[in-house]
Amino acid sequence: MTATATARKARAEAPARRGRTNRSGRAGYLFVAPFMIVFAAMFLVPLIYAAYFSFFREQLVGGTVFVGFENYTRAFGDAELWTGIGRVGLFFLLQVPVMLVVALFLALALDTGMVRLSRFARLSIFVPYAVPGVIAALMWGYLYGPDFGPFAQLAEKIGASAPDFLGADLMLGSLANIVFWEFTGYNMVILFAALRAVPGELYEAAAVDGAGPWRTAWSIKIPALRGALMVCLIFSIIGSFQLFNEPNLLQGLAPTVIDRAYTPNLYAYNLAFVGQEYNYAAAVSFILGMVILVGSYVFMFLTNRRSRS
């Protein structure tokens, strides 16, 4: 076949190829469309409406009036809000490092294959994550109980005083313990899955070089988990600043310790559904969202900068 004939055939086949490409593109959009519709209806539209809602204020005389950034100005000067943000920041520093270190240790231990009944162990560690947060908070609230909880009963039997887990001094640690129990298995599964993706050739090369299990874990496994650890940390930042279920349920057991603004999410909830300040609650929610966004970005920026240096 001559070059001219080949070019003529290619030009003749080009429309058919473009047609197949266009049909494939339309099929892709059709497959994505249901998710995009649900995403827009359940996330984007409520978010846009909440942003719009935050620029208004309900008042007895005049009804709903436009106030611009007045709600945001009030939120930036709200001591209750910033105290709650500082408290969940402390909660993050108290709970997340311990949780991730334990999750990392469990993932490494299970990856070695030396743990007996490893499948059962993985399932046992992950099961607390499958327990709804409400159930977990109620269960631990019973365990923390100063009158009816097992710790209090044990202390009474041995003639000692039970720790006041629901007191002002230990409440943050008690909440951290509940979240630790719930999410350690979840983070362990993420880290364990990342470990299973590490090429076996690296382990073989380390064995040839005489590296033992500890050296292999430190020099190969933990560096390979950098991306997974970053994902776990980002999720933990978001989850810590959105803390709500646990303090909301324990508030009934310790109303003098957990006030309406103990966490920012709890504060926004009480503003909206107890104080009927819906517009201000929307502004508080957006301030919290900005804090989470900035915190996540700063963490990712510092981590990426350190990895490049």
N, C-alpha and C positions, 0 to 999 in steps of 0.2 A: 504494500500500500504506500502510495507516495505521500509526501509531507502535506501536499494540498488536500488530498483526500482525507487524511487524518484530521486536519484542522477543520474541514467541512463537517466531518462526523462529530467532532467535539462541540462545534457550534450548534449542531442539531440536537445534541443530547443535553446542552446547558439548560434550556427551559424545563426539561423534565427533572433535572437535579434541583433546580430552584423550587419547582413545585413540591418535590418531596421534602426539601428543607423547610418550606413555609408550612406544610402540613405538620411536620414534626414540631415546629415552633408553636403552632396553634394548639396541638395536643398537649404540649408542656404547660401552656397557660391554663388549659382546661383542668389539668390535674392540680395545679397550684391554686386555682380560683377558690375552691371551697375553704381552704385554710385562710386565704387572704380575706375572704368575706367574713368569716368568723373572727379573725384577728382584728379586723377593722370594727366590727360590731361590738365586740367584747372588750377591746382594749383602746383603740385609737379614738373612737367616738366618745366613750366615757371620759377619757383623758382630756380631750379637747373641751368637752362640756364642763368638766371640773375646773379647768384653767379659766374658762369664761366665767364660771360661777364665782371664782375667787375674787373677781374685780367688782363685786356688788356687796351690798349690806342690807339686811332686813331691819327695818325700824318701824316703831309703832305708828309714827306720823309720816306719811309719804310712801309707805310700803318698801319695795325693793328699789334701791337707788345705786347708781354707779359711783364708786369711790376710787377707782383707779388702783394705785398701789398701796392704798391705806392699810389693807389687811396685811400685806407683806411688811410694811413698815412696823406695824404693831407686832408681827411675829418676830422680826429681828430684834425687837426690844423686850420680848417676853421671857422673863427669867425662868418661868416654869418649863418652857420648851427647851431652853438651852441647858438647864439642869438635867432634864431627862436625856438629852443628847449626850451630855457628859457621862451620865450614868451608864448608858448602853455602850459608850466608848470604853469605859472601864470594864464592863461586862465582856466586851470583845477581847480586851487584853488579858482578862482573867481566864476565860474559857477556851478560846480558840487555839492558842498555842498548845495547851495540854491535850485538847481533843485531837489535833493534827499529829502530834508526836505519838500518841497512843495508836491512832489509825495507821500511821506509817509503820510503827513497830509490828502491829498485827499483820499488815499487808506483807511486810518482809518475812515475818515468821511463816505465814501461810505459803509464800512463794518458794520457800526453801524445800517444801515437800516433806519436811521432817515432822510436821505436826500430824498426829494420828487423827483419823476421821476428819480430814481437812474440809470436805464438803459440808459435813455436819457443823464443824466449827464456823465456817463462813456463814452458813445459814443462821446459826445461833447469834453471831455477832450482828448480823443484819436485821434480825427480827424486830428489835426495838424501833427501828425506823418505820416498820410497817404498822406500828401501833399509832393510832391517831393522836395528835398533840393534845387534844382535850382529855382523852383517856389517860395519857401519860401524866399530865398535870394533876388530874384527880387522884391517880394512884400515888404519886409522890406526895401530894398534899396529905393523904391519909398516913403515909409513912412518917411525914414530918410532924404530925399532930402532937401537941404538947400533952394531951390528956389521954388520947386513945391510940396513938401510934405505937408501933413495936419498940422504937427506940425509947420512948417514954416509959413503957411498961418494963422493959429490960432494966432501965436505970432505977426504977422503983424497986424492983426485986433485989438489986444488989445494993440498995441504999444510997445511990448517987443521984445527983441532979442531972436531968437530961439536957443536952444542948438545945438552946432555943433556936431551932432552924428557921423559924418564921419571925425572928426578931430583927431589928434594924441592922444589927451587926453582921448577921449571917444570911440575910435574905438574898443578897446578890449571889453569894456562893451557892445557895440552895437552888436558885434559878439556873445558874451555870451547870450544876450537877444534872438537872433534868434535861437540859439541852445536850449536854455531853452524852448522857445515856441514849438520847434519841438519835443523834447524828454521827456518832463515832463509826457505826457500822456502815452508814451511807458513804462517808469519806473513805473508809477502808476499801469498799468495793471499787470506787473510782481509782484508787491507788493500785489495788491488786490487778485491775484490768489493764492499767498502764504497764505494770511489770510484766504481764503475760505477752505484751507486744514487743518487748525488748528482744532483739535477735539473739538466738542461742549461740551464734558464732562469737559474740563478745564474751560469754561465759567460758567458752572453750579456750579462747585466747588467754583469758585471765588464769584459767587452770594450768595452761602450759607454762605461763610465767611464774607459777608457784603461788598465786594469790589464794588466800584462804577465804572462808565465808564472810568474815567481817570486812576484809579488804575489798572483796567483790561488791559487798553491799555499799560500802562507802564510796568506792571509785567508779562503779558502773551503775548500780541500781538507783541510788539516790539522785545522781545527776540526770539519769533518764526520766526521773519523776518530776523534773522541774515544771514542765507544762501542766501536769495533773495537779501538782501542789498549788500552782497559781490558780487553777480553776477552783479548787477547794477553798482557797483563801478568799477569792472574789465572792463565791457563794456565801462564805461565812460572814464577810463584811455586810452583805445585803441582808442576810438572815438576822444578824445581831442588831442592826439598826431598825429592823422591822419586828422586833420582839413584841409579842402581843398576847398570845394564847395563855402562856404560863402565868405572867403577872395578873392577867385579867381573872383567871380562875382562882389563883391564890389570894386575890384581894379579899374574898369573902372570909378567909381564915385569918388574915392579918390586915384589917382595914386601916389601922393606925400607921402601918409601915408602908403599904402600897397605896399611895394617894392617886388622885385622878390623872396626874402627870408623871407617874413613875417612869414610864417610857414614852417616847414621842408618839408612837402608834396608839397607845392607850389614851394619851392626851387628846389626839385628834378624834378618836372614837367618842370620848366623853363630851368633847365640845359639840360634836354633831348630834349625838343621839340622847345626851342628857341635858346639855345646855342649849340645844337647838340653835347653835351658832354654825350653821352649815357653811356659810361663806368663809368665815375665818378658819374653820376646820379644813376647807379645801386649800387655803393658803398655807396652813401649817403642813399639810401633806406634801405640797410642792416644795416647801423649804426642806423637809426631810428628804425628799427625792433628790434635791440638789446636793445635800450633804453626802448622801450615798454615792451619787455620781462622781463628785469631786474626790471623795475618799478612795473609790475604786480606781479612778484615773491616776491619782497620785501614786497609789501602790503599784499599778502596772507600769507607770513611767519609771519609778525608781527601780523596779525589778528588771525591766528591760535595759535600763542604763547600766545597771551593775553587771548584767550578763554580757553586754557588749564591751565593757572595759576589761 
